[in-house]
Amino acid sequence: MVHDGTPEEVRKDEEGMQIMRILGKNMAYFLKCQEAAKKAGITMPPVEKITFTNFIR
């Protein structure tokens, strides 16, 4: 998510650009690990049901 008006302004945000590069690399790594696990017969853990709570009393 970006908060600037133009692509040029977004590119000037060095920290934001670095975060997006790192996120992309981490996502690619996870997808490769997931594919390797499938080939090795390792399954993903079951997804736990999300419990919503209301803290407003």
PDBQT receptor file of N, H, CA, C and O in Angstrom, charges set to zero:
ATOM      1  N   MET A   1       0.843  -1.166   0.000  1.00  0.00    +0.000 N 
ATOM      2  CA  MET A   1       0.000   0.000   0.000  1.00  0.00    +0.000 C 
ATOM      3  C   MET A   1       0.889   1.231   0.000  1.00  0.00    +0.000 C 
ATOM      4  O   MET A   1       1.847   1.319   0.768  1.00  0.00    +0.000 OA
ATOM      5  N   VAL A   2       0.574   2.150  -0.841  1.00  0.00    +0.000 N 
ATOM      6  H   VAL A   2      -0.205   2.079  -1.464  1.00  0.00    +0.000 HD
ATOM      7  CA  VAL A   2       1.342   3.389  -0.919  1.00  0.00    +0.000 C 
ATOM      8  C   VAL A   2       0.420   4.572  -0.664  1.00  0.00    +0.000 C 
ATOM      9  O   VAL A   2      -0.794   4.490  -0.851  1.00  0.00    +0.000 OA
ATOM     10  N   HIS A   3       1.020   5.662  -0.237  1.00  0.00    +0.000 N 
ATOM     11  H   HIS A   3       2.006   5.729  -0.085  1.00  0.00    +0.000 HD
ATOM     12  CA  HIS A   3       0.224   6.834   0.112  1.00  0.00    +0.000 C 
ATOM     13  C   HIS A   3       0.593   8.058  -0.705  1.00  0.00    +0.000 C 
ATOM     14  O   HIS A   3       0.137   9.160  -0.399  1.00  0.00    +0.000 OA
ATOM     15  N   ASP A   4       1.403   7.891  -1.730  1.00  0.00    +0.000 N 
ATOM     16  H   ASP A   4       1.773   6.996  -1.979  1.00  0.00    +0.000 HD
ATOM     17  CA  ASP A   4       1.780   9.029  -2.556  1.00  0.00    +0.000 C 
ATOM     18  C   ASP A   4       0.903   9.097  -3.790  1.00  0.00    +0.000 C 
ATOM     19  O   ASP A   4       0.181   8.155  -4.116  1.00  0.00    +0.000 OA
ATOM     20  N   GLY A   5       0.981  10.223  -4.466  1.00  0.00    +0.000 N 
ATOM     21  H   GLY A   5       1.567  10.989  -4.202  1.00  0.00    +0.000 HD
ATOM     22  CA  GLY A   5       0.082  10.456  -5.588  1.00  0.00    +0.000 C 
ATOM     23  C   GLY A   5       0.561   9.907  -6.914  1.00  0.00    +0.000 C 
ATOM     24  O   GLY A   5      -0.260   9.532  -7.752  1.00  0.00    +0.000 OA
ATOM     25  N   THR A   6       1.875   9.847  -7.132  1.00  0.00    +0.000 N 
ATOM     26  H   THR A   6       2.542  10.151  -6.452  1.00  0.00    +0.000 HD
ATOM     27  CA  THR A   6       2.379   9.419  -8.431  1.00  0.00    +0.000 C 
ATOM     28  C   THR A   6       3.421   8.317  -8.250  1.00  0.00    +0.000 C 
ATOM     29  O   THR A   6       3.999   8.182  -7.172  1.00  0.00    +0.000 OA
ATOM     30  N   PRO A   7       3.662   7.530  -9.299  1.00  0.00    +0.000 N 
ATOM     31  CA  PRO A   7       4.708   6.499  -9.206  1.00  0.00    +0.000 C 
ATOM     32  C   PRO A   7       6.089   7.078  -8.889  1.00  0.00    +0.000 C 
ATOM     33  O   PRO A   7       6.892   6.429  -8.219  1.00  0.00    +0.000 OA
ATOM     34  N   GLU A   8       6.365   8.280  -9.362  1.00  0.00    +0.000 N 
ATOM     35  H   GLU A   8       5.712   8.807  -9.907  1.00  0.00    +0.000 HD
ATOM     36  CA  GLU A   8       7.668   8.899  -9.089  1.00  0.00    +0.000 C 
ATOM     37  C   GLU A   8       7.834   9.177  -7.594  1.00  0.00    +0.000 C 
ATOM     38  O   GLU A   8       8.914   8.984  -7.036  1.00  0.00    +0.000 OA
ATOM     39  N   GLU A   9       6.766   9.628  -6.958  1.00  0.00    +0.000 N 
ATOM     40  H   GLU A   9       5.889   9.785  -7.412  1.00  0.00    +0.000 HD
ATOM     41  CA  GLU A   9       6.819   9.881  -5.515  1.00  0.00    +0.000 C 
ATOM     42  C   GLU A   9       7.006   8.593  -4.735  1.00  0.00    +0.000 C 
ATOM     43  O   GLU A   9       7.718   8.564  -3.731  1.00  0.00    +0.000 OA
ATOM     44  N   VAL A  10       6.371   7.540  -5.193  1.00  0.00    +0.000 N 
ATOM     45  H   VAL A  10       5.793   7.564  -6.009  1.00  0.00    +0.000 HD
ATOM     46  CA  VAL A  10       6.494   6.241  -4.519  1.00  0.00    +0.000 C 
ATOM     47  C   VAL A  10       7.926   5.742  -4.601  1.00  0.00    +0.000 C 
ATOM     48  O   VAL A  10       8.459   5.223  -3.620  1.00  0.00    +0.000 OA
ATOM     49  N   ARG A  11       8.555   5.894  -5.761  1.00  0.00    +0.000 N 
ATOM     50  H   ARG A  11       8.122   6.316  -6.558  1.00  0.00    +0.000 HD
ATOM     51  CA  ARG A  11       9.935   5.419  -5.940  1.00  0.00    +0.000 C 
ATOM     52  C   ARG A  11      10.924   6.170  -5.058  1.00  0.00    +0.000 C 
ATOM     53  O   ARG A  11      12.007   5.653  -4.785  1.00  0.00    +0.000 OA
ATOM     54  N   LYS A  12      10.589   7.361  -4.611  1.00  0.00    +0.000 N 
ATOM     55  H   LYS A  12       9.709   7.781  -4.832  1.00  0.00    +0.000 HD
ATOM     56  CA  LYS A  12      11.473   8.136  -3.738  1.00  0.00    +0.000 C 
ATOM     57  C   LYS A  12      11.446   7.612  -2.302  1.00  0.00    +0.000 C 
ATOM     58  O   LYS A  12      12.335   7.940  -1.516  1.00  0.00    +0.000 OA
ATOM     59  N   ASP A  13      10.460   6.817  -1.950  1.00  0.00    +0.000 N 
ATOM     60  H   ASP A  13       9.738   6.551  -2.588  1.00  0.00    +0.000 HD
ATOM     61  CA  ASP A  13      10.349   6.246  -0.603  1.00  0.00    +0.000 C 
ATOM     62  C   ASP A  13      11.259   5.026  -0.531  1.00  0.00    +0.000 C 
ATOM     63  O   ASP A  13      10.825   3.900  -0.772  1.00  0.00    +0.000 OA
ATOM     64  N   GLU A  14      12.522   5.262  -0.197  1.00  0.00    +0.000 N 
ATOM     65  H   GLU A  14      12.874   6.177  -0.001  1.00  0.00    +0.000 HD
ATOM     66  CA  GLU A  14      13.512   4.176  -0.212  1.00  0.00    +0.000 C 
ATOM     67  C   GLU A  14      13.174   3.073   0.784  1.00  0.00    +0.000 C 
ATOM     68  O   GLU A  14      13.337   1.892   0.477  1.00  0.00    +0.000 OA
ATOM     69  N   GLU A  15      12.707   3.444   1.971  1.00  0.00    +0.000 N 
ATOM     70  H   GLU A  15      12.576   4.403   2.220  1.00  0.00    +0.000 HD
ATOM     71  CA  GLU A  15      12.372   2.428   2.968  1.00  0.00    +0.000 C 
ATOM     72  C   GLU A  15      11.202   1.577   2.500  1.00  0.00    +0.000 C 
ATOM     73  O   GLU A  15      11.238   0.353   2.632  1.00  0.00    +0.000 OA
ATOM     74  N   GLY A  16      10.173   2.198   1.958  1.00  0.00    +0.000 N 
ATOM     75  H   GLY A  16      10.143   3.192   1.850  1.00  0.00    +0.000 HD
ATOM     76  CA  GLY A  16       9.025   1.454   1.453  1.00  0.00    +0.000 C 
ATOM     77  C   GLY A  16       9.399   0.524   0.316  1.00  0.00    +0.000 C 
ATOM     78  O   GLY A  16       8.918  -0.607   0.250  1.00  0.00    +0.000 OA
ATOM     79  N   MET A  17      10.259   0.998  -0.584  1.00  0.00    +0.000 N 
ATOM     80  H   MET A  17      10.649   1.917  -0.530  1.00  0.00    +0.000 HD
ATOM     81  CA  MET A  17      10.702   0.162  -1.700  1.00  0.00    +0.000 C 
ATOM     82  C   MET A  17      11.510  -1.034  -1.186  1.00  0.00    +0.000 C 
ATOM     83  O   MET A  17      11.362  -2.148  -1.689  1.00  0.00    +0.000 OA
ATOM     84  N   GLN A  18      12.363  -0.800  -0.184  1.00  0.00    +0.000 N 
ATOM     85  H   GLN A  18      12.483   0.105   0.224  1.00  0.00    +0.000 HD
ATOM     86  CA  GLN A  18      13.148  -1.896   0.382  1.00  0.00    +0.000 C 
ATOM     87  C   GLN A  18      12.233  -2.933   1.030  1.00  0.00    +0.000 C 
ATOM     88  O   GLN A  18      12.437  -4.135   0.859  1.00  0.00    +0.000 OA
ATOM     89  N   ILE A  19      11.246  -2.483   1.759  1.00  0.00    +0.000 N 
ATOM     90  H   ILE A  19      11.080  -1.507   1.899  1.00  0.00    +0.000 HD
ATOM     91  CA  ILE A  19      10.308  -3.400   2.413  1.00  0.00    +0.000 C 
ATOM     92  C   ILE A  19       9.600  -4.253   1.372  1.00  0.00    +0.000 C 
ATOM     93  O   ILE A  19       9.438  -5.457   1.571  1.00  0.00    +0.000 OA
ATOM     94  N   MET A  20       9.177  -3.654   0.268  1.00  0.00    +0.000 N 
ATOM     95  H   MET A  20       9.309  -2.676   0.106  1.00  0.00    +0.000 HD
ATOM     96  CA  MET A  20       8.481  -4.411  -0.779  1.00  0.00    +0.000 C 
ATOM     97  C   MET A  20       9.411  -5.415  -1.457  1.00  0.00    +0.000 C 
ATOM     98  O   MET A  20       8.984  -6.519  -1.796  1.00  0.00    +0.000 OA
ATOM     99  N   ARG A  21      10.693  -5.040  -1.660  1.00  0.00    +0.000 N 
ATOM    100  H   ARG A  21      11.040  -4.143  -1.384  1.00  0.00    +0.000 HD
ATOM    101  CA  ARG A  21      11.655  -5.988  -2.241  1.00  0.00    +0.000 C 
ATOM    102  C   ARG A  21      11.849  -7.183  -1.316  1.00  0.00    +0.000 C 
ATOM    103  O   ARG A  21      11.833  -8.329  -1.765  1.00  0.00    +0.000 OA
ATOM    104  N   ILE A  22      12.032  -6.918  -0.030  1.00  0.00    +0.000 N 
ATOM    105  H   ILE A  22      12.046  -5.987   0.335  1.00  0.00    +0.000 HD
ATOM    106  CA  ILE A  22      12.236  -7.995   0.940  1.00  0.00    +0.000 C 
ATOM    107  C   ILE A  22      10.992  -8.875   1.021  1.00  0.00    +0.000 C 
ATOM    108  O   ILE A  22      11.101 -10.100   1.074  1.00  0.00    +0.000 OA
ATOM    109  N   LEU A  23       9.816  -8.258   1.031  1.00  0.00    +0.000 N 
ATOM    110  H   LEU A  23       9.728  -7.263   0.988  1.00  0.00    +0.000 HD
ATOM    111  CA  LEU A  23       8.573  -9.023   1.072  1.00  0.00    +0.000 C 
ATOM    112  C   LEU A  23       8.467  -9.940  -0.141  1.00  0.00    +0.000 C 
ATOM    113  O   LEU A  23       8.096 -11.106  -0.009  1.00  0.00    +0.000 OA
ATOM    114  N   GLY A  24       8.791  -9.418  -1.320  1.00  0.00    +0.000 N 
ATOM    115  H   GLY A  24       9.093  -8.470  -1.428  1.00  0.00    +0.000 HD
ATOM    116  CA  GLY A  24       8.737 -10.233  -2.536  1.00  0.00    +0.000 C 
ATOM    117  C   GLY A  24       9.692 -11.416  -2.477  1.00  0.00    +0.000 C 
ATOM    118  O   GLY A  24       9.333 -12.528  -2.863  1.00  0.00    +0.000 OA
ATOM    119  N   LYS A  25      10.911 -11.178  -1.993  1.00  0.00    +0.000 N 
ATOM    120  H   LYS A  25      11.203 -10.274  -1.680  1.00  0.00    +0.000 HD
ATOM    121  CA  LYS A  25      11.896 -12.267  -1.873  1.00  0.00    +0.000 C 
ATOM    122  C   LYS A  25      11.427 -13.309  -0.863  1.00  0.00    +0.000 C 
ATOM    123  O   LYS A  25      11.565 -14.510  -1.099  1.00  0.00    +0.000 OA
ATOM    124  N   ASN A  26      10.869 -12.851   0.270  1.00  0.00    +0.000 N 
ATOM    125  H   ASN A  26      10.757 -11.876   0.462  1.00  0.00    +0.000 HD
ATOM    126  CA  ASN A  26      10.379 -13.791   1.283  1.00  0.00    +0.000 C 
ATOM    127  C   ASN A  26       9.213 -14.622   0.761  1.00  0.00    +0.000 C 
ATOM    128  O   ASN A  26       9.117 -15.817   1.044  1.00  0.00    +0.000 OA
ATOM    129  N   MET A  27       8.326 -13.985  -0.002  1.00  0.00    +0.000 N 
ATOM    130  H   MET A  27       8.404 -13.015  -0.232  1.00  0.00    +0.000 HD
ATOM    131  CA  MET A  27       7.184 -14.720  -0.555  1.00  0.00    +0.000 C 
ATOM    132  C   MET A  27       7.657 -15.761  -1.570  1.00  0.00    +0.000 C 
ATOM    133  O   MET A  27       7.157 -16.886  -1.587  1.00  0.00    +0.000 OA
ATOM    134  N   ALA A  28       8.622 -15.385  -2.416  1.00  0.00    +0.000 N 
ATOM    135  H   ALA A  28       9.028 -14.471  -2.402  1.00  0.00    +0.000 HD
ATOM    136  CA  ALA A  28       9.157 -16.332  -3.392  1.00  0.00    +0.000 C 
ATOM    137  C   ALA A  28       9.820 -17.515  -2.685  1.00  0.00    +0.000 C 
ATOM    138  O   ALA A  28       9.653 -18.660  -3.106  1.00  0.00    +0.000 OA
ATOM    139  N   TYR A  29      10.564 -17.251  -1.626  1.00  0.00    +0.000 N 
ATOM    140  H   TYR A  29      10.700 -16.321  -1.284  1.00  0.00    +0.000 HD
ATOM    141  CA  TYR A  29      11.218 -18.307  -0.863  1.00  0.00    +0.000 C 
ATOM    142  C   TYR A  29      10.186 -19.253  -0.252  1.00  0.00    +0.000 C 
ATOM    143  O   TYR A  29      10.338 -20.473  -0.319  1.00  0.00    +0.000 OA
ATOM    144  N   PHE A  30       9.137 -18.685   0.343  1.00  0.00    +0.000 N 
ATOM    145  H   PHE A  30       9.014 -17.694   0.397  1.00  0.00    +0.000 HD
ATOM    146  CA  PHE A  30       8.100 -19.521   0.944  1.00  0.00    +0.000 C 
ATOM    147  C   PHE A  30       7.431 -20.404  -0.102  1.00  0.00    +0.000 C 
ATOM    148  O   PHE A  30       7.183 -21.583   0.151  1.00  0.00    +0.000 OA
ATOM    149  N   LEU A  31       7.137 -19.843  -1.280  1.00  0.00    +0.000 N 
ATOM    150  H   LEU A  31       7.338 -18.885  -1.485  1.00  0.00    +0.000 HD
ATOM    151  CA  LEU A  31       6.484 -20.645  -2.319  1.00  0.00    +0.000 C 
ATOM    152  C   LEU A  31       7.382 -21.783  -2.783  1.00  0.00    +0.000 C 
ATOM    153  O   LEU A  31       6.896 -22.880  -3.062  1.00  0.00    +0.000 OA
ATOM    154  N   LYS A  32       8.684 -21.536  -2.868  1.00  0.00    +0.000 N 
ATOM    155  H   LYS A  32       9.078 -20.645  -2.641  1.00  0.00    +0.000 HD
ATOM    156  CA  LYS A  32       9.627 -22.599  -3.235  1.00  0.00    +0.000 C 
ATOM    157  C   LYS A  32       9.677 -23.671  -2.148  1.00  0.00    +0.000 C 
ATOM    158  O   LYS A  32       9.710 -24.865  -2.447  1.00  0.00    +0.000 OA
ATOM    159  N   CYS A  33       9.682 -23.242  -0.892  1.00  0.00    +0.000 N 
ATOM    160  H   CYS A  33       9.655 -22.273  -0.649  1.00  0.00    +0.000 HD
ATOM    161  CA  CYS A  33       9.683 -24.199   0.221  1.00  0.00    +0.000 C 
ATOM    162  C   CYS A  33       8.401 -25.020   0.235  1.00  0.00    +0.000 C 
ATOM    163  O   CYS A  33       8.430 -26.225   0.483  1.00  0.00    +0.000 OA
ATOM    164  N   GLN A  34       7.287 -24.367  -0.031  1.00  0.00    +0.000 N 
ATOM    165  H   GLN A  34       7.264 -23.388  -0.233  1.00  0.00    +0.000 HD
ATOM    166  CA  GLN A  34       6.007 -25.056  -0.052  1.00  0.00    +0.000 C 
ATOM    167  C   GLN A  34       5.985 -26.111  -1.161  1.00  0.00    +0.000 C 
ATOM    168  O   GLN A  34       5.503 -27.224  -0.948  1.00  0.00    +0.000 OA
ATOM    169  N   GLU A  35       6.497 -25.771  -2.324  1.00  0.00    +0.000 N 
ATOM    170  H   GLU A  35       6.888 -24.867  -2.496  1.00  0.00    +0.000 HD
ATOM    171  CA  GLU A  35       6.537 -26.727  -3.442  1.00  0.00    +0.000 C 
ATOM    172  C   GLU A  35       7.459 -27.897  -3.123  1.00  0.00    +0.000 C 
ATOM    173  O   GLU A  35       7.128 -29.045  -3.420  1.00  0.00    +0.000 OA
ATOM    174  N   ALA A  36       8.613 -27.619  -2.521  1.00  0.00    +0.000 N 
ATOM    175  H   ALA A  36       8.883 -26.687  -2.279  1.00  0.00    +0.000 HD
ATOM    176  CA  ALA A  36       9.545 -28.690  -2.138  1.00  0.00    +0.000 C 
ATOM    177  C   ALA A  36       8.914 -29.607  -1.100  1.00  0.00    +0.000 C 
ATOM    178  O   ALA A  36       9.102 -30.823  -1.147  1.00  0.00    +0.000 OA
ATOM    179  N   ALA A  37       8.174 -29.037  -0.172  1.00  0.00    +0.000 N 
ATOM    180  H   ALA A  37       8.021 -28.050  -0.134  1.00  0.00    +0.000 HD
ATOM    181  CA  ALA A  37       7.509 -29.837   0.857  1.00  0.00    +0.000 C 
ATOM    182  C   ALA A  37       6.458 -30.750   0.232  1.00  0.00    +0.000 C 
ATOM    183  O   ALA A  37       6.341 -31.914   0.614  1.00  0.00    +0.000 OA
ATOM    184  N   LYS A  38       5.701 -30.231  -0.720  1.00  0.00    +0.000 N 
ATOM    185  H   LYS A  38       5.797 -29.285  -1.030  1.00  0.00    +0.000 HD
ATOM    186  CA  LYS A  38       4.697 -31.060  -1.398  1.00  0.00    +0.000 C 
ATOM    187  C   LYS A  38       5.356 -32.227  -2.107  1.00  0.00    +0.000 C 
ATOM    188  O   LYS A  38       4.856 -33.350  -2.044  1.00  0.00    +0.000 OA
ATOM    189  N   LYS A  39       6.472 -31.979  -2.781  1.00  0.00    +0.000 N 
ATOM    190  H   LYS A  39       6.878 -31.066  -2.833  1.00  0.00    +0.000 HD
ATOM    191  CA  LYS A  39       7.185 -33.039  -3.489  1.00  0.00    +0.000 C 
ATOM    192  C   LYS A  39       7.733 -34.085  -2.520  1.00  0.00    +0.000 C 
ATOM    193  O   LYS A  39       7.845 -35.260  -2.870  1.00  0.00    +0.000 OA
ATOM    194  N   ALA A  40       8.079 -33.654  -1.293  1.00  0.00    +0.000 N 
ATOM    195  H   ALA A  40       7.988 -32.699  -1.009  1.00  0.00    +0.000 HD
ATOM    196  CA  ALA A  40       8.614 -34.562  -0.288  1.00  0.00    +0.000 C 
ATOM    197  C   ALA A  40       7.518 -35.256   0.516  1.00  0.00    +0.000 C 
ATOM    198  O   ALA A  40       7.806 -36.083   1.381  1.00  0.00    +0.000 OA
ATOM    199  N   GLY A  41       6.264 -34.919   0.227  1.00  0.00    +0.000 N 
ATOM    200  H   GLY A  41       6.030 -34.248  -0.476  1.00  0.00    +0.000 HD
ATOM    201  CA  GLY A  41       5.160 -35.561   0.919  1.00  0.00    +0.000 C 
ATOM    202  C   GLY A  41       4.804 -34.926   2.249  1.00  0.00    +0.000 C 
ATOM    203  O   GLY A  41       4.079 -35.519   3.049  1.00  0.00    +0.000 OA
ATOM    204  N   ILE A  42       5.303 -33.739   2.489  1.00  0.00    +0.000 N 
ATOM    205  H   ILE A  42       5.891 -33.257   1.839  1.00  0.00    +0.000 HD
ATOM    206  CA  ILE A  42       5.001 -33.029   3.735  1.00  0.00    +0.000 C 
ATOM    207  C   ILE A  42       3.796 -32.134   3.489  1.00  0.00    +0.000 C 
ATOM    208  O   ILE A  42       3.781 -31.346   2.543  1.00  0.00    +0.000 OA
ATOM    209  N   THR A  43       2.792 -32.258   4.339  1.00  0.00    +0.000 N 
ATOM    210  H   THR A  43       2.804 -32.898   5.107  1.00  0.00    +0.000 HD
ATOM    211  CA  THR A  43       1.587 -31.455   4.151  1.00  0.00    +0.000 C 
ATOM    212  C   THR A  43       1.612 -30.244   5.073  1.00  0.00    +0.000 C 
ATOM    213  O   THR A  43       2.295 -30.227   6.096  1.00  0.00    +0.000 OA
ATOM    214  N   MET A  44       0.857 -29.250   4.684  1.00  0.00    +0.000 N 
ATOM    215  H   MET A  44       0.301 -29.264   3.853  1.00  0.00    +0.000 HD
ATOM    216  CA  MET A  44       0.730 -28.050   5.509  1.00  0.00    +0.000 C 
ATOM    217  C   MET A  44      -0.103 -28.398   6.739  1.00  0.00    +0.000 C 
ATOM    218  O   MET A  44      -0.982 -29.257   6.671  1.00  0.00    +0.000 OA
ATOM    219  N   PRO A  45       0.171 -27.737   7.861  1.00  0.00    +0.000 N 
ATOM    220  CA  PRO A  45      -0.641 -27.997   9.050  1.00  0.00    +0.000 C 
ATOM    221  C   PRO A  45      -2.070 -27.530   8.814  1.00  0.00    +0.000 C 
ATOM    222  O   PRO A  45      -2.303 -26.628   8.009  1.00  0.00    +0.000 OA
ATOM    223  N   PRO A  46      -3.035 -28.141   9.514  1.00  0.00    +0.000 N 
ATOM    224  CA  PRO A  46      -4.425 -27.717   9.320  1.00  0.00    +0.000 C 
ATOM    225  C   PRO A  46      -4.631 -26.268   9.767  1.00  0.00    +0.000 C 
ATOM    226  O   PRO A  46      -3.977 -25.780  10.688  1.00  0.00    +0.000 OA
ATOM    227  N   VAL A  47      -5.541 -25.615   9.096  1.00  0.00    +0.000 N 
ATOM    228  H   VAL A  47      -6.072 -26.012   8.347  1.00  0.00    +0.000 HD
ATOM    229  CA  VAL A  47      -5.852 -24.229   9.429  1.00  0.00    +0.000 C 
ATOM    230  C   VAL A  47      -6.773 -24.210  10.635  1.00  0.00    +0.000 C 
ATOM    231  O   VAL A  47      -7.811 -24.871  10.653  1.00  0.00    +0.000 OA
ATOM    232  N   GLU A  48      -6.384 -23.454  11.630  1.00  0.00    +0.000 N 
ATOM    233  H   GLU A  48      -5.541 -22.917  11.615  1.00  0.00    +0.000 HD
ATOM    234  CA  GLU A  48      -7.188 -23.354  12.845  1.00  0.00    +0.000 C 
ATOM    235  C   GLU A  48      -8.335 -22.381  12.616  1.00  0.00    +0.000 C 
ATOM    236  O   GLU A  48      -8.162 -21.333  11.994  1.00  0.00    +0.000 OA
ATOM    237  N   LYS A  49      -9.499 -22.738  13.121  1.00  0.00    +0.000 N 
ATOM    238  H   LYS A  49      -9.640 -23.590  13.626  1.00  0.00    +0.000 HD
ATOM    239  CA  LYS A  49     -10.657 -21.870  12.996  1.00  0.00    +0.000 C 
ATOM    240  C   LYS A  49     -10.406 -20.588  13.770  1.00  0.00    +0.000 C 
ATOM    241  O   LYS A  49      -9.948 -20.625  14.912  1.00  0.00    +0.000 OA
ATOM    242  N   ILE A  50     -10.704 -19.458  13.152  1.00  0.00    +0.000 N 
ATOM    243  H   ILE A  50     -11.076 -19.427  12.225  1.00  0.00    +0.000 HD
ATOM    244  CA  ILE A  50     -10.499 -18.168  13.791  1.00  0.00    +0.000 C 
ATOM    245  C   ILE A  50     -11.657 -17.882  14.730  1.00  0.00    +0.000 C 
ATOM    246  O   ILE A  50     -12.825 -17.996  14.358  1.00  0.00    +0.000 OA
ATOM    247  N   THR A  51     -11.311 -17.510  15.947  1.00  0.00    +0.000 N 
ATOM    248  H   THR A  51     -10.362 -17.417  16.248  1.00  0.00    +0.000 HD
ATOM    249  CA  THR A  51     -12.315 -17.159  16.943  1.00  0.00    +0.000 C 
ATOM    250  C   THR A  51     -12.330 -15.651  17.099  1.00  0.00    +0.000 C 
ATOM    251  O   THR A  51     -11.312 -15.039  17.422  1.00  0.00    +0.000 OA
ATOM    252  N   PHE A  52     -13.475 -15.066  16.872  1.00  0.00    +0.000 N 
ATOM    253  H   PHE A  52     -14.302 -15.563  16.609  1.00  0.00    +0.000 HD
ATOM    254  CA  PHE A  52     -13.624 -13.626  17.028  1.00  0.00    +0.000 C 
ATOM    255  C   PHE A  52     -14.165 -13.337  18.418  1.00  0.00    +0.000 C 
ATOM    256  O   PHE A  52     -15.098 -13.991  18.885  1.00  0.00    +0.000 OA
ATOM    257  N   THR A  53     -13.579 -12.368  19.059  1.00  0.00    +0.000 N 
ATOM    258  H   THR A  53     -12.821 -11.837  18.680  1.00  0.00    +0.000 HD
ATOM    259  CA  THR A  53     -14.055 -11.967  20.380  1.00  0.00    +0.000 C 
ATOM    260  C   THR A  53     -14.421 -10.491  20.350  1.00  0.00    +0.000 C 
ATOM    261  O   THR A  53     -13.916  -9.728  19.527  1.00  0.00    +0.000 OA
ATOM    262  N   ASN A  54     -15.286 -10.108  21.241  1.00  0.00    +0.000 N 
ATOM    263  H   ASN A  54     -15.697 -10.727  21.910  1.00  0.00    +0.000 HD
ATOM    264  CA  ASN A  54     -15.694  -8.723  21.340  1.00  0.00    +0.000 C 
ATOM    265  C   ASN A  54     -15.266  -8.209  22.703  1.00  0.00    +0.000 C 
ATOM    266  O   ASN A  54     -15.817  -8.607  23.729  1.00  0.00    +0.000 OA
ATOM    267  N   PHE A  55     -14.279  -7.323  22.705  1.00  0.00    +0.000 N 
ATOM    268  H   PHE A  55     -13.831  -7.000  21.872  1.00  0.00    +0.000 HD
ATOM    269  CA  PHE A  55     -13.775  -6.813  23.959  1.00  0.00    +0.000 C 
ATOM    270  C   PHE A  55     -14.531  -5.582  24.428  1.00  0.00    +0.000 C 
ATOM    271  O   PHE A  55     -14.269  -5.079  25.521  1.00  0.00    +0.000 OA
ATOM    272  N   ILE A  56     -15.454  -5.092  23.631  1.00  0.00    +0.000 N 
ATOM    273  H   ILE A  56     -15.667  -5.501  22.743  1.00  0.00    +0.000 HD
ATOM    274  CA  ILE A  56     -16.246  -3.929  24.028  1.00  0.00    +0.000 C 
ATOM    275  C   ILE A  56     -17.375  -4.409  24.911  1.00  0.00    +0.000 C 
ATOM    276  O   ILE A  56     -18.155  -5.273  24.509  1.00  0.00    +0.000 OA
ATOM    277  N   ARG A  57     -17.472  -3.868  26.093  1.00  0.00    +0.000 N 
ATOM    278  H   ARG A  57     -16.839  -3.166  26.419  1.00  0.00    +0.000 HD
ATOM    279  CA  ARG A  57     -18.507  -4.306  27.025  1.00  0.00    +0.000 C 
ATOM    280  C   ARG A  57     -19.462  -3.181  27.307  1.00  0.00    +0.000 C 
ATOM    281  O   ARG A  57     -20.409  -3.353  28.074  1.00  0.00    +0.000 OA
TER     282      ARG A  57
